[in-house]
């Protein structure tokens, strides 16, 4: 099994190691942030509002480079700037980070994934149906995926950038899909008296997130099946 995983990573070229890094690094950063917050958090608090634009840039860079989870960026923004200001700062930083992550993937991976789809007609048909059969559908798909708490931020950047989604479509869908989660965590952070990354919005939010994930899978599955059916009908017609 380990050999198969290694072969799959190698066959993916730059996409394989990049995927491992984007998924693993944010999780590895959590205990580091928790252990060192007494050193860096007071410095940020003492800086006050003048630090706000620098926090946006710092949060965007760290999230976009997959060095910290967006949960941390949002929670700290709420702690530093309150519910309203923290929500705006967090959302702006996370969206900038999404754009940065997108740009890096497009630069490193390019169209390798799309080239591989040319050899798989069914996968190519699903790809076209989901992401290249209209801007509204592509944005809707991105919103659904972004709303789900199951899909990591950096992995989603990697997925849509390597799939050739347009820049504006990606950012528009990301803005609508990320906003609820980012704002909820920032508001939660504003109500904390101490830094705690294990804090979550609560059971209701978890249930809602799971429900959104199920709905997303059902909708995406229907679109994919419809694309395959259309492909089979087209093939039968041509024969």
C-alpha positions in Angstrom: 0.0 0.0 0.0 2.8 2.4 0.9 4.5 1.6 -2.5 1.3 2.4 -4.3 0.9 5.7 -2.5 4.5 6.6 -3.3 4.0 5.7 -7.0 0.9 7.8 -7.2 2.7 10.8 -5.7 5.6 10.4 -8.1 3.2 10.0 -11.1 1.5 13.2 -10.2 4.7 15.2 -10.6 4.8 18.4 -8.7 1.1 18.0 -7.8 1.8 15.1 -5.5 4.3 16.7 -3.0 2.3 19.9 -3.2 -0.9 18.1 -2.2 0.9 16.5 0.8 2.3 19.8 1.9 -0.9 21.7 1.7 -2.8 19.1 3.7 -0.2 18.3 6.3 1.5 21.6 7.1 -1.5 23.5 8.5 -2.3 20.6 10.8 1.3 20.5 12.0 1.2 24.2 12.7 -1.6 23.9 15.2 0.5 22.6 18.2 3.3 25.1 17.3 0.9 28.1 17.4 -0.6 26.8 20.7 2.8 26.4 22.3 4.1 29.8 21.2 1.1 32.1 21.4 2.3 33.7 24.7 5.2 35.1 22.7 3.6 36.4 19.5 0.0 37.2 20.6 0.9 40.0 23.1 3.1 41.7 20.5 0.1 41.8 18.1 -2.2 43.1 20.8 0.2 45.8 21.9 0.5 47.0 18.2 -3.2 47.8 18.2 -5.2 49.0 15.1 -2.1 50.2 13.2 -1.2 46.5 12.9 -4.5 45.7 11.1 -3.2 46.0 7.5 -0.1 44.1 8.4 -2.2 41.4 10.0 -4.2 41.1 6.7 -1.0 40.6 4.7 0.5 38.3 7.3 -2.6 36.1 7.5 -2.9 36.0 3.7 0.7 34.9 3.3 0.6 32.3 6.0 -2.8 30.8 4.9 -1.9 31.1 1.2 1.4 29.3 1.6 -0.4 26.6 3.7 1.7 27.4 6.8 -1.2 27.8 9.2 -4.9 26.9 9.1 -7.5 29.5 8.2 -9.2 28.7 11.5 -6.2 30.3 13.3 -6.2 33.4 11.1 -9.9 34.0 11.8 -9.8 33.2 15.5 -6.8 35.6 16.1 -8.5 38.3 14.0 -11.5 38.1 16.3 -9.3 38.2 19.4 -7.4 41.3 18.1 -10.0 43.4 16.4 -13.4 42.3 17.8 -16.4 40.6 16.1 -17.1 43.1 13.4 -13.6 44.3 12.6 -12.2 40.8 13.1 -14.7 39.3 10.7 -13.8 41.8 7.9 -10.1 41.4 8.5 -10.3 37.6 8.6 -12.4 37.3 5.4 -10.1 39.7 3.5 -7.0 37.9 4.7 -8.4 34.5 3.9 -9.5 35.5 0.4 -6.1 37.0 -0.3 -4.6 33.8 0.9 -6.9 31.8 -1.4 -5.8 34.0 -4.3 -2.1 33.5 -3.4 -2.6 29.7 -3.1 -4.3 29.6 -6.4 -1.5 31.5 -8.1 1.2 29.3 -6.7 -0.6 26.1 -7.8 -1.1 27.5 -11.3 2.5 28.5 -11.5 3.9 25.1 -10.2 1.4 22.6 -11.6 0.1 24.4 -14.7 -2.1 22.3 -16.9 -0.7 18.9 -16.0 -4.0 17.7 -14.5 -5.9 18.8 -17.5 -3.5 17.1 -19.8 -4.0 13.8 -18.0 -7.8 14.1 -18.3 -7.5 14.0 -22.1 -6.7 10.3 -21.8 -9.8 9.6 -19.7 -12.9 10.6 -21.6 -15.3 10.0 -18.7 -13.3 12.0 -16.2 -12.9 14.7 -18.8 -16.7 14.8 -19.4 -17.3 15.1 -15.6 -14.7 17.9 -15.4 -16.3 19.8 -18.2 -19.8 19.4 -16.8 -18.8 20.5 -13.3 -16.4 23.4 -14.0 -16.7 24.4 -17.7 -20.4 24.3 -18.5 -21.2 27.8 -17.3 -19.9 30.3 -14.8 -22.9 30.0 -12.5 -22.5 26.2 -12.1 -18.8 26.5 -11.5 -19.3 29.2 -8.9 -22.1 27.1 -7.3 -19.7 24.1 -7.1 -17.0 26.1 -5.5 -19.4 27.5 -2.9 -20.7 24.0 -2.0 -17.1 22.7 -1.6 -16.0 25.8 0.4 -19.0 25.6 2.7 -18.1 22.0 3.7 -15.9 21.8 6.8 -14.5 18.5 5.6 -12.5 20.1 2.7 -9.3 21.8 3.9 -8.7 25.3 2.6 -5.4 24.7 1.0 -6.5 21.4 -0.6 -9.4 23.2 -2.1 -7.2 25.9 -3.6 -5.1 23.1 -5.1 -8.1 21.3 -6.4 -9.7 24.2 -8.3 -6.4 25.8 -9.5 -5.1 22.5 -11.0 -8.5 21.9 -12.5 -8.2 25.1 -14.6 -11.0 27.1 -12.9 -10.8 30.8 -13.9 -9.4 33.4 -11.5 -12.6 35.4 -11.1 -14.8 32.3 -10.8 -12.5 30.9 -8.2 -12.5 34.1 -6.0 -16.2 34.7 -6.4 -17.1 31.2 -5.3 -14.5 31.2 -2.5 -15.9 34.5 -1.1 -19.4 33.2 -0.8 -18.4 29.8 0.4 -15.8 30.8 2.9 -17.6 33.8 4.5 -19.9 31.9 6.9 -17.2 29.8 8.4 -14.6 32.6 8.6 -17.0 35.1 10.1 -18.3 32.5 12.6 -14.8 31.7 13.9 -13.8 35.4 14.0 -16.9 36.1 16.1 -16.1 33.2 18.3 -12.5 34.5 18.7 -13.9 37.9 19.8 -15.7 36.3 22.7 -12.6 34.4 24.0 -10.7 35.6 27.0 -7.6 33.4 26.0 -6.2 31.9 22.9 -7.6 28.4 22.3 -7.4 26.8 18.8 -9.5 23.9 20.0 -12.5 26.2 20.3 -15.3 25.5 17.8 -18.6 27.2 17.1 -20.5 24.4 18.7 -22.6 21.3 18.0 -25.2 23.2 15.9 -22.5 24.4 13.6 -21.0 20.9 13.3 -24.4 19.5 12.4 -24.9 22.2 9.9 -21.5 21.6 8.4 -22.1 17.9 8.1 -25.5 18.5 6.5 -23.9 20.9 4.0 -21.3 18.2 3.2 -24.0 15.6 2.5 -26.0 18.1 0.3 -22.8 19.0 -1.6 -21.9 15.4 -2.3 -25.5 14.7 -3.5 -25.5 17.7 -5.8 -22.1 17.1 -7.2 -22.8 13.4 -7.7 -26.0 14.2 -9.7 -24.1 16.6 -11.9 -21.4 14.0 -12.5 -23.9 11.2 -13.3 -25.7 13.5 -15.7 -22.4 14.4 -17.4 -21.6 10.7 -17.8 -25.1 9.9 -19.2 -24.7 12.7 -21.7 -21.3 11.3 -22.7 -22.7 7.8 -23.2 -25.6 9.1 -25.3 -23.3 11.2 -27.4 -21.1 8.1 -28.0 -24.1 6.0 -28.9 -25.3 8.6 -31.3 -21.9 8.8 -33.0 -21.9 5.0 -33.4 
